[in-house]
Amino acid sequence: MIVRRRWTAAATTAILISAALSHPGTATAAPAADTAPITLAATETALVRVQLRDQAQLDRLVASGVDLANRPRTRDGRIIADLVLTGAQLADLTARGATATQVVQRAGDGSRHFADSVRAARARTAAGLGAPAAGQRTTAAVGVDTLAVQQAYWWTTGGQTFLQAQVATTATDDPDVEITVSWRTADGVTGSFPLYRFEDSGEYQYHYNVPQSVPSRPVQLTATSSLGGVSRAVTPTLWPNATPPPLPAGYQKDFIDAYLTPVDIQARIKRLARQYRDLVDVIDLPNKTQGYRRNAVAYLGDPAVAAVVVESVRFGDQGLNGVQVRTVDPGRPNRPLAVGYRDRVLTVTLATDAAGKTVSTTDDVAAAVNARQANRFRATVEDGSTGLPMPVAGPARLDDGLQGTEVPAKPWTVQALRLGVHRDGSRIGVLAYSQEHAREWATPLVTLEFAERMLANARTDPATRELLEQVDVFVIPTVNPDGANYSFNDYNFQRKNLVNHCEGPARDPKYRTSWGVDVNRNYTVGSYFDGYVGASANCLSGNYAGTAELSEAESGNVIALAKAHPNIRFAMNVHSYGGYFMWPPGAYRADGRITLPRPSIDESTLFLDSARRIVGAIAQERGTVTWPSQTGPVADVLYSAAGNSADQLYYELGIFAWDFEVGNDRWNPATGEWEGVGFQPPFDEAHGESQEYAGGLVELVRVARDHAAAEAATG
Ligand SMILES: [Zn+2]
């Protein structure tokens, strides 16, 4: 398993629990039904797994400040929580209808397990038994600092073998510590490479390397530090060491032959629904988006000298494109400022003094337009023009600036595909959704390739048919079609949606490519509005969180679909690029870098085991291996992303929610460098991504099927 990169109180507890569970002889196992109920001495403290009577009981416990060791979870209506309790508190809870099912760990167990583990490690060293498996925390107290090898993984892709390590020094505050890894292959070749210090939010995390090319399978790895620390020698582990079933002969794939715009996606959805009527429903999501539309706008005056920004209140396509605006000199003394609108021309007549000279300022003009034409126009003084004399200017033509001619200018209905033999909520559900971020063009290719593979093969491949018998699959190919249309037609790096919440000078059209809300920062759990890191209140920021949680149609649609279908238990949020595979927690608070609650040990195991399966399936297509250093909780392997959708699906709806960042770096053997692929790579690369990650989504469906079967088997 991947050892956690941080040692929060919760994580430490979790590790101790893990130790207890893996040594059943030293822990109190769950009682059989006929054994006596679990009790503790009144003053004894223990970590106890408790089945609570109801949600109200949990709420009261939380309100009382109870020590919850993990995130309580609900299963079949029962609420299970791991609590640190005294015997007296447990007796009180039991009297109120709760049932203790397991003493996970008694107060003294922690130090005992720790001492046991140190003894065992020493015994292994003394006996020359070699290193424990990679990933276990191994230390050796030699030199000034102590080094722990947290990960050592190897794999082969395209005939080339790679090695990646993650090592932590105890000299966390010394930015100058250098760590070097030495390796040896089975045939005795040796070499070494440096690791790099990784800090996040000002806090030391670990040292690591990007995957290093080695001549063949490495069998030993040792880390040394410039302070004299030397790690134990460990044996690197094969990553991900999971291979899906081989594709059967005649398996159909490769349904993607070009990038797809939202209009193309709409047509594809329609075709699939027509072609596979018995297996498909099309769901219109409840919130129509703004559509590919913007207010029409013009500079009145010259922004380099003095100007007012005039825009239409309605969208340009609603008859406002082409409207003109101008200022005129009345040609007479002592005239007041006047505003008139006639024949699609907005005319501002400037005020004059006794000598007949115009005296209106830019601020006067903006205020007059806003006061007298508020139902049609909105005016803002251009940034830098405030208080300047308003020149005679125009006519200037208002325009929304949108270049796309093939896109309907009207509110957009976002659609989901529902695939399955039984689309009635009786089967476990999987949700795959893509293009929350407009510029990530490869992502709908992934979800549409996945959808069509499932449908086409359901007709010809019994195994695929069986998957669609057992699983109810939901796919939203493009969550953010307006932004995507803008990305395809106007500004390819558009990330956000097209809704402009800016006020004042930020409405200047020179900022037009920076407007919009980051859909994946607009959700409610761990949000900017709750004080989490990784989103912004600045409407021009790439991570703008919006005016409030779920202020946007796009984010509301994802949550509405998940809520309407409570059988959805697994979800994949498909982004690009970089080659990541992540899960909650996805956000932390700035103060103390406190993350959202860590998943329980059981859930962490499910996340990681499933991830290895899916990483293995991705690799099946063209050998792309997602790095172990990029597989893990978002907050650990990427960054804090306040208000992201996976966190909301997991923490609010109890869905196992992952994120893909498709588009892994490619190894260039000529230069010996890893190269990034970008948001819109040459199509060959995007096509490759669609094929390999569609395979990953098929494996996710198998994970869901297996999960449902395991739950059914254990009742
Ligand atoms: Zn993204």
Boltz pocket constraint, residues with backbone or C-beta under 6 A from the ligand:
constraints:
  - pocket:
      binder: B
      contacts: [[A, 436], [A, 437], [A, 440], [A, 574], [A, 575], [A, 576]]
      max_distance: 6.0
